[in-house]
Amino acid sequence: MTTSTDARSQLVELAAERDALRAQLEGDLPSATRWLQRKVWRQAAALDALHRRVVSQRFVLRTLDELGRSLTAAEYRADREHPAA
């Protein structure tokens, strides 16, 4: 993501949070609750993706350790430049 895309995403999220807080103050709890629920689902999905990546990396490192080798400098750089999704 670019910096402008990140900033735009953050502004959209802040506007949605503002609207949810406004709805809560006006007594529209279902609307505020839906926003909070969507936010929790997004965060859970992001956490799940991160967890899957960590588990995958641990598997690779364990396998390499069992084979008696580690990542070469070139393999490490290639992974840093182009991480798997």
Backbone as a chain_set.jsonl record, in Angstrom:
{"seq": "MTTSTDARSQLVELAAERDALRAQLEGDLPSATRWLQRKVWRQAAALDALHRRVVSQRFVLRTLDELGRSLTAAEYRADREHPAA", "coords": {"N": [[0.83, -1.181, 0.0], [0.384, 2.243, -0.683], [1.52, 5.371, 0.722], [-0.449, 7.369, 0.524], [-2.695, 5.805, 0.122], [-2.773, 4.402, 2.528], [-3.225, 6.553, 4.279], [-5.708, 7.421, 3.355], [-7.275, 5.146, 3.906], [-7.091, 5.135, 6.664], [-8.394, 7.554, 7.255], [-10.985, 6.948, 6.345], [-11.633, 4.899, 8.132], [-11.554, 6.312, 10.562], [-13.638, 8.135, 10.136], [-15.791, 6.369, 10.005], [-15.713, 5.377, 12.593], [-16.282, 7.727, 14.001], [-18.904, 8.173, 13.094], [-20.137, 5.923, 14.186], [-19.831, 6.434, 16.922], [-21.33, 8.753, 17.091], [-23.851, 7.726, 16.438], [-24.208, 6.071, 18.633], [-24.381, 7.983, 20.69], [-26.753, 9.149, 19.93], [-28.482, 7.206, 20.574], [-28.786, 5.068, 18.89], [-28.027, 2.19, 19.152], [-27.865, -0.359, 17.795], [-26.71, 0.312, 15.28], [-24.188, 1.349, 16.015], [-23.166, -0.902, 17.237], [-23.012, -2.711, 15.091], [-20.962, -1.532, 13.557], [-18.782, -1.81, 15.334], [-18.681, -4.58, 15.498], [-18.01, -5.269, 12.846], [-15.461, -4.125, 12.76], [-14.105, -5.691, 14.64], [-14.242, -8.182, 13.338], [-12.652, -7.627, 11.068], [-10.169, -7.181, 12.3], [-9.785, -9.677, 13.476], [-9.542, -11.285, 11.193], [-7.189, -10.231, 10.097], [-5.394, -10.857, 12.145], [-5.549, -13.65, 12.059], [-4.456, -14.148, 9.516], [-1.833, -13.242, 9.959], [-1.063, -15.043, 11.963], [-1.144, -17.471, 10.536], [0.959, -17.03, 8.765], [3.146, -16.865, 10.528], [3.106, -19.455, 11.619], [3.671, -20.922, 9.314], [6.26, -19.964, 8.719], [7.63, -20.853, 10.989], [7.442, -23.608, 10.594], [8.994, -23.918, 8.266], [11.505, -23.082, 9.246], [11.93, -24.992, 11.285], [12.052, -27.304, 9.717], [14.308, -26.765, 8.125], [16.196, -26.699, 10.186], [16.115, -29.361, 11.053], [17.192, -30.517, 8.827], [19.719, -29.712, 9.085], [20.652, -27.263, 8.202], [20.599, -23.714, 7.477], [18.914, -20.695, 6.426], [20.3, -19.313, 3.499], [22.167, -16.302, 2.859], [21.217, -15.137, 0.522], [18.72, -16.399, 0.226], [17.442, -15.431, 2.489], [17.407, -12.63, 1.985], [15.83, -12.632, -0.349], [13.395, -13.544, 0.662], [12.793, -11.481, 2.418], [12.464, -9.356, 0.66], [10.34, -10.157, -0.951], [7.902, -11.199, 0.567], [5.865, -14.062, 1.333], [2.361, -14.225, 0.771]], "CA": [[0.0, 0.0, 0.0], [1.12, 3.497, -0.709], [1.264, 6.249, 1.857], [-1.739, 8.034, 0.345], [-3.736, 4.79, 0.326], [-2.82, 4.176, 3.968], [-3.85, 7.723, 4.889], [-7.119, 7.404, 2.985], [-7.897, 4.058, 4.668], [-7.178, 5.583, 8.051], [-9.455, 8.565, 7.32], [-12.27, 6.256, 6.214], [-11.867, 4.199, 9.396], [-11.865, 7.312, 11.584], [-14.979, 8.661, 9.856], [-16.744, 5.327, 10.395], [-15.736, 5.353, 14.058], [-17.008, 8.932, 14.406], [-20.329, 7.937, 12.834], [-20.615, 4.945, 15.159], [-19.951, 7.117, 18.209], [-22.48, 9.653, 16.976], [-25.052, 6.873, 16.511], [-24.341, 5.634, 20.021], [-24.87, 9.123, 21.467], [-28.15, 9.386, 19.554], [-29.286, 6.085, 21.042], [-28.892, 4.035, 17.855], [-27.034, 1.192, 19.543], [-27.62, -1.386, 16.775], [-25.784, 0.826, 14.269], [-22.861, 1.412, 16.631], [-22.738, -2.285, 17.473], [-22.627, -3.297, 13.798], [-19.644, -1.015, 13.196], [-17.803, -2.431, 16.206], [-18.584, -5.983, 15.109], [-17.232, -5.327, 11.596], [-14.067, -3.825, 13.103], [-13.558, -6.886, 15.294], [-14.057, -9.201, 12.302], [-11.478, -7.26, 10.256], [-8.983, -7.412, 13.111], [-9.631, -11.13, 13.628], [-9.044, -11.803, 9.919], [-5.785, -9.817, 9.985], [-4.642, -11.651, 13.119], [-5.5, -15.013, 11.542], [-3.476, -14.163, 8.418], [-0.508, -13.131, 10.573], [-0.808, -16.311, 12.647], [-0.836, -18.475, 9.513], [2.305, -16.75, 8.249], [4.111, -17.235, 11.564], [3.135, -20.915, 11.681], [4.373, -21.37, 8.111], [7.685, -19.656, 8.875], [8.179, -21.77, 11.998], [7.561, -24.911, 9.956], [10.157, -23.873, 7.38], [12.717, -23.016, 10.06], [12.103, -26.299, 11.917], [12.468, -28.243, 8.676], [15.704, -26.462, 7.815], [16.998, -27.111, 11.341], [16.206, -30.826, 11.014], [18.082, -30.862, 7.718], [21.064, -29.281, 9.445], [21.081, -26.063, 7.484], [19.807, -22.519, 7.716], [18.736, -19.913, 5.199], [21.47, -18.594, 2.995], [21.951, -14.845, 2.825], [20.393, -14.835, -0.656], [17.347, -16.84, 0.527], [16.902, -14.5, 3.474], [17.101, -11.376, 1.293], [14.697, -12.862, -1.268], [12.167, -13.616, 1.467], [12.524, -10.139, 2.968], [12.019, -8.485, -0.426], [9.072, -10.658, -1.517], [7.312, -12.147, 1.522], [4.687, -14.797, 0.873], [1.112, -13.63, 1.272]], "C": [[0.874, 1.242, 0.0], [0.747, 4.336, 0.506], [-0.092, 6.928, 1.731], [-2.893, 7.056, 0.54], [-3.897, 4.495, 1.807], [-3.551, 5.324, 4.668], [-5.349, 7.75, 4.595], [-7.871, 6.326, 3.773], [-8.091, 4.472, 6.115], [-8.279, 6.631, 8.215], [-10.842, 7.928, 7.23], [-12.62, 5.549, 7.521], [-12.239, 5.181, 10.509], [-13.257, 7.913, 11.38], [-16.04, 7.645, 10.267], [-16.845, 5.246, 11.913], [-16.501, 6.562, 14.604], [-18.514, 8.736, 14.241], [-20.921, 6.949, 13.833], [-20.783, 5.585, 16.534], [-21.133, 8.079, 18.214], [-23.787, 8.863, 17.095], [-25.285, 6.408, 17.94], [-24.879, 6.763, 20.888], [-26.333, 9.427, 21.181], [-29.055, 8.229, 19.961], [-29.472, 4.978, 20.02], [-27.821, 2.971, 18.106], [-26.82, 0.093, 18.495], [-26.624, -0.932, 15.702], [-24.355, 0.857, 14.805], [-22.308, 0.006, 16.845], [-22.3, -2.958, 16.18], [-21.251, -2.826, 13.375], [-18.56, -1.706, 14.02], [-17.602, -3.901, 15.831], [-17.775, -6.142, 13.816], [-15.75, -5.066, 11.867], [-13.402, -5.045, 13.745], [-13.319, -7.991, 14.276], [-12.843, -8.905, 11.435], [-10.19, -7.549, 11.019], [-8.729, -8.905, 13.298], [-9.076, -11.747, 12.348], [-7.568, -11.45, 9.737], [-4.91, -10.627, 10.941], [-4.502, -13.095, 12.651], [-4.477, -15.13, 10.416], [-2.052, -14.09, 8.962], [-0.124, -14.441, 11.249], [-0.422, -17.4, 11.651], [0.578, -18.271, 8.959], [3.368, -17.162, 9.256], [4.236, -18.751, 11.655], [3.907, -21.478, 10.49], [5.873, -21.132, 8.23], [8.339, -20.568, 9.9], [8.386, -23.158, 11.409], [8.806, -24.963, 9.068], [11.448, -23.886, 8.194], [12.992, -24.339, 10.772], [12.62, -27.328, 10.917], [13.924, -28.02, 8.309], [16.628, -26.917, 8.945], [17.178, -28.621, 11.346], [17.117, -31.297, 9.892], [19.524, -30.428, 7.982], [21.561, -28.085, 8.663], [20.193, -24.887, 7.871], [19.632, -21.794, 6.389], [20.055, -19.303, 4.777], [21.142, -17.108, 2.995], [21.043, -14.477, 1.655], [18.935, -15.246, -0.417], [16.674, -15.879, 1.496], [16.498, -13.179, 2.818], [15.898, -11.521, 0.37], [13.386, -12.914, -0.498], [11.797, -12.249, 2.027], [11.959, -9.214, 1.89], [10.645, -8.872, -0.956], [8.453, -11.675, -0.558], [6.082, -12.831, 0.922], [3.449, -14.193, 1.501], [0.487, -14.486, 2.329]], "O": [[1.948, 1.279, 0.6], [-0.214, 4.043, 1.216], [-0.814, 7.053, 2.72], [-3.945, 7.427, 1.062], [-5.018, 4.352, 2.297], [-4.389, 5.096, 5.54], [-6.158, 8.063, 5.469], [-8.979, 6.568, 4.252], [-9.127, 4.193, 6.719], [-9.016, 6.604, 9.2], [-11.761, 8.32, 7.95], [-13.766, 5.594, 7.967], [-13.138, 4.909, 11.305], [-13.971, 8.169, 12.349], [-17.076, 8.019, 10.818], [-17.934, 5.067, 12.459], [-17.273, 6.436, 15.554], [-19.298, 9.084, 15.124], [-22.058, 7.108, 14.276], [-21.76, 5.314, 17.233], [-21.844, 8.203, 19.21], [-24.717, 9.293, 17.778], [-26.423, 6.356, 18.406], [-25.742, 6.532, 21.735], [-27.066, 9.897, 22.051], [-30.261, 8.269, 19.719], [-30.236, 4.043, 20.256], [-26.84, 2.87, 17.369], [-25.686, -0.352, 18.319], [-25.785, -1.721, 15.266], [-23.423, 0.436, 14.121], [-21.116, -0.236, 16.652], [-21.318, -3.7, 16.172], [-20.448, -3.621, 12.886], [-17.542, -2.138, 13.478], [-16.477, -4.402, 15.848], [-16.949, -7.049, 13.708], [-14.884, -5.709, 11.273], [-12.264, -5.381, 13.418], [-12.295, -8.672, 14.339], [-12.083, -9.813, 11.098], [-9.237, -8.093, 10.46], [-7.58, -9.347, 13.28], [-8.228, -12.637, 12.41], [-6.784, -12.279, 9.274], [-3.807, -11.035, 10.58], [-3.445, -13.701, 12.828], [-3.716, -16.097, 10.363], [-1.166, -14.796, 8.482], [1.012, -14.898, 11.122], [0.514, -18.163, 11.891], [1.3, -19.238, 8.717], [4.385, -17.745, 8.879], [5.344, -19.278, 11.756], [4.705, -22.403, 10.643], [6.669, -22.002, 7.879], [9.473, -21.009, 9.709], [9.39, -23.811, 11.692], [9.572, -25.925, 9.111], [12.381, -24.62, 7.868], [14.142, -24.769, 10.86], [13.509, -28.122, 11.227], [14.691, -28.975, 8.195], [17.707, -27.454, 8.696], [18.274, -29.113, 11.614], [17.741, -32.353, 9.994], [20.43, -30.735, 7.207], [22.767, -27.915, 8.482], [19.159, -25.061, 8.517], [20.141, -22.233, 5.358], [20.831, -18.833, 5.61], [19.983, -16.713, 3.115], [20.191, -13.598, 1.785], [18.017, -14.526, -0.811], [15.496, -15.552, 1.351], [15.403, -12.667, 3.052], [15.044, -10.635, 0.313], [12.374, -12.383, -0.957], [10.618, -11.902, 2.102], [11.085, -8.392, 2.164], [9.87, -8.007, -1.364], [8.473, -12.875, -0.831], [5.361, -12.248, 0.113], [3.488, -13.706, 2.631], [-0.567, -14.139, 2.861]]}, "num_chains": 1, "name": "protein.A"}
